[in-house]
């Protein structure tokens, strides 16, 4: 099965702001950016389409002509909890310093840890593996794409931030279907 993950286009949020699961809009250049994504996806014939419920993903799915997508919360970005919509420069208390050293296991305050996010993504991946489909298309976020590298390309989770994930980027993974027991 081919799992195709598409990152949303740039948002209206200024650089340096933590926006994870905040429901922010795409930037004013959305149509131009989305058209580039639509051209990349044109040859695909997905069997099923999913989207994060966040508007920046759903708008891209619809612009690309996929109005029949299924909303799945497991495709949402990392939940930064109380840090949402704050400047990264201001996230610097003692807890934040501990989190930066152990983001894999330590949750953001009021949010989740990367291992919790990995668990929800693996739950999604295990479910689609059982469907025996040819191509699954998902509109999602950089955090999910980074975790897909961990799960399918066997990248170590400690290296999750070493990969660049482009806005409007399209990432493909070949995964084995699982037979249902």
C-alpha positions, 0 to 999 in steps of 0.5 A: 500500500502507498501512504501519501502524506501531504503537509498543509500550506503556509499559515497566517501565523508568524514564524517563531510562534508555536501553533500545533493544534491551534486552528489557524488559517492558511496564508493569503497565498493559499491558492497559488500554494495549493495549486502546486500541491494539486498538480503534484497529486493529480496523477494519484488515484487514492482509494481513501482520503483522510484529513486532519480536522484542522482547517489548514488541512481540510481547505487543502484537501477540498482545493485539491478536489477531494471533497469526500475525505474522512476527518481523523483526529489522529492526523492532527499536529502535536498538541502543545497545550498551554504553549499554543500560540506563544512565541518559542522565545517566551517558552523558556521556564524550567519545565520548558528546558526539561521538555526540550531535553526529553520531548519524547516522553515529557508532555507539553503542559496541558498537551502531549508527549511525542510518544503519545503522538506516536501512539495515536499515529501508529493506531491510525497506521495499524487501522489502514494497514488492515484495509488492504487498499492500494493508495491512502492519501492524508492531509496532515502536518509536519509532526505526523510526517516526521513520525511516519519516518520513524514508523516506516523508514525506521528513523530514530525518534530522537532524530525526529527534528532533523528532517525538513518537512516542506509546506505543501510537501508530498511524502510517500511511504510503502507499507505492508498491509496486515491480514486481519486475524 
